[in-house]
Amino acid sequence: MLAGLLCVLLATGADLHAGAAAPRPRLLVLGDSIAGGSAQGGNGAQGWPSLVAEQLGLTLRLDAKGGTGYTTGGRQEGGRPYPQRVEQAIAAEPDVVVVEGSRNDVSPAKTRATAVDTLRRLRAGLPHARILVIGPVYSFLRPIDSHPIDTAVSAAAETLGVPYLSAVRRGWFTGSAHRFIGGDGVHPTDAGHAYLARQIRPEISRLLHVRDRSG
């Protein structure tokens, strides 16, 4: 009887996998050591990209190299500027792309032009993906009104109509939150990455309309 029922289902084109779970949305993070982790913390599952992906039920592809940025490839082996990593990002076919950084960029004019080019190519290659830009993450103890590189990346995101999170304007690691910066005075600890995940997760949740599983 079971064999006969199976034949009927196959003949009528019934979907035997109708109850299968839908594939999880794909998150790609392009960034520097603030996204990739450092000796101070945030490596692997402890990094904010992994934490955000877990808490929102996403699959993660992380492309983060220390010392890199829109205009620099840094000194780490395999490090390349962001524009040279765009095609690889497009090939991953993510549902949402987060571009973070970078405090390694030094020329505001060059950074702005290169960021515009990078974001324009990402949007053209991934027309259905959501894109979020996070500005350079500095570790000043006291709040500052602005920073030339943050202003440059913000202007590039505005040019393309892309959502932007300014760590500078939000004072992410100032005041009491400075305790989340490691002994090198630059990079977040594991607790700092958990803190970053709490700042970034709500925006990605809104972009993808996915439920936050963290709490």
PEDAGI-V833981 format. One record per residue. N is the residue number from 1. SS is DSSP state (2 for helix, 1 for strand, 0 for the rest). OMEGA is omega in whole degrees, 0 to 359 (none if undefined). D_CENTER is the distance of its C-alpha to the mean C-alpha in whole Angstrom. Layout:
N|SS|OMEGA|D_CENTER ; N|SS|OMEGA|D_CENTER
//
This chain:
1|0|179|52 ; 2|2|179|49 ; 3|2|179|49 ; 4|2|178|51 ; 5|2|179|48 ; 6|2|179|45 ; 7|2|179|47 ; 8|2|180|47 ; 9|2|180|43 ; 10|2|182|43 ; 11|2|182|45 ; 12|0|178|44 ; 13|0|180|40 ; 14|0|181|39 ; 15|0|181|36 ; 16|0|182|36 ; 17|0|184|32 ; 18|0|181|32 ; 19|0|181|31 ; 20|0|180|28 ; 21|0|177|25 ; 22|0|179|22 ; 23|0|181|20 ; 24|0|177|16 ; 25|0|184|14 ; 26|1|178|11 ; 27|1|173|7 ; 28|1|178|6 ; 29|1|178|3 ; 30|1|184|6 ; 31|1|182|7 ; 32|0|183|10 ; 33|2|174|12 ; 34|2|175|10 ; 35|2|187|7 ; 36|2|182|10 ; 37|0|183|13 ; 38|1|177|16 ; 39|0|180|20 ; 40|0|180|19 ; 41|1|176|17 ; 42|0|180|14 ; 43|0|177|15 ; 44|2|184|14 ; 45|2|180|14 ; 46|2|181|15 ; 47|0|182|11 ; 48|2|178|9 ; 49|2|179|6 ; 50|2|180|10 ; 51|2|179|11 ; 52|2|180|9 ; 53|2|180|10 ; 54|2|185|13 ; 55|2|179|14 ; 56|2|178|13 ; 57|0|181|15 ; 58|0|168|12 ; 59|1|188|12 ; 60|1|165|9 ; 61|1|185|9 ; 62|1|176|8 ; 63|1|185|9 ; 64|1|182|9 ; 65|0|179|13 ; 66|0|177|15 ; 67|0|184|16 ; 68|0|178|14 ; 69|0|178|13 ; 70|0|187|14 ; 71|0|184|18 ; 72|0|178|18 ; 73|0|179|18 ; 74|0|183|19 ; 75|0|182|22 ; 76|0|179|20 ; 77|0|181|21 ; 78|0|180|19 ; 79|0|178|17 ; 80|0|176|17 ; 81|0|183|16 ; 82|2|182|13 ; 83|2|181|15 ; 84|2|180|17 ; 85|2|183|14 ; 86|2|183|13 ; 87|2|178|16 ; 88|2|178|15 ; 89|2|180|11 ; 90|2|181|14 ; 91|2|180|16 ; 92|0|178|14 ; 93|0|180|14 ; 94|0|174|11 ; 95|0|177|12 ; 96|1|178|8 ; 97|1|173|6 ; 98|1|176|3 ; 99|1|184|5 ; 100|1|172|6 ; 101|0|358|10 ; 102|0|177|12 ; 103|0|178|15 ; 104|0|176|17 ; 105|0|184|18 ; 106|0|181|21 ; 107|0|181|22 ; 108|2|183|21 ; 109|2|180|23 ; 110|2|180|22 ; 111|2|180|18 ; 112|2|182|19 ; 113|2|181|20 ; 114|2|178|18 ; 115|2|177|15 ; 116|2|180|17 ; 117|2|181|18 ; 118|2|182|14 ; 119|2|178|13 ; 120|2|180|17 ; 121|2|177|17 ; 122|2|182|13 ; 123|2|179|15 ; 124|2|182|18 ; 125|2|181|17 ; 126|0|187|15 ; 127|0|182|17 ; 128|0|181|17 ; 129|0|172|13 ; 130|1|179|11 ; 131|1|176|9 ; 132|1|177|7 ; 133|1|175|8 ; 134|1|182|8 ; 135|0|179|11 ; 136|0|183|12 ; 137|0|178|13 ; 138|0|185|16 ; 139|0|178|19 ; 140|0|179|22 ; 141|0|181|24 ; 142|0|180|25 ; 143|0|173|24 ; 144|0|184|24 ; 145|0|183|24 ; 146|0|175|22 ; 147|0|185|21 ; 148|2|181|21 ; 149|2|176|18 ; 150|2|179|16 ; 151|2|180|19 ; 152|2|181|18 ; 153|2|177|15 ; 154|2|179|16 ; 155|2|178|18 ; 156|2|179|17 ; 157|2|179|14 ; 158|2|178|18 ; 159|2|182|19 ; 160|2|181|17 ; 161|0|183|17 ; 162|0|178|13 ; 163|1|185|12 ; 164|1|173|12 ; 165|1|180|11 ; 166|0|176|13 ; 167|2|180|14 ; 168|2|183|17 ; 169|2|179|19 ; 170|2|177|17 ; 171|0|190|19 ; 172|0|184|16 ; 173|0|178|18 ; 174|0|178|21 ; 175|2|183|25 ; 176|2|180|25 ; 177|2|179|21 ; 178|2|179|22 ; 179|2|180|23 ; 180|2|177|19 ; 181|1|183|19 ; 182|0|185|21 ; 183|0|179|24 ; 184|0|179|23 ; 185|0|185|22 ; 186|0|191|19 ; 187|0|178|16 ; 188|1|171|16 ; 189|0|174|18 ; 190|2|178|17 ; 191|2|177|18 ; 192|2|177|16 ; 193|2|175|13 ; 194|2|177|14 ; 195|2|177|15 ; 196|2|179|11 ; 197|2|180|10 ; 198|2|179|13 ; 199|2|189|12 ; 200|2|186|9 ; 201|2|183|10 ; 202|2|181|13 ; 203|2|178|11 ; 204|2|177|9 ; 205|2|179|12 ; 206|2|182|14 ; 207|2|184|12 ; 208|2|184|13 ; 209|0|178|16 ; 210|0|183|16 ; 211|0|176|18 ; 212|0|182|16 ; 213|0|190|18 ; 214|0|185|18 ; 215|0|none|21
//
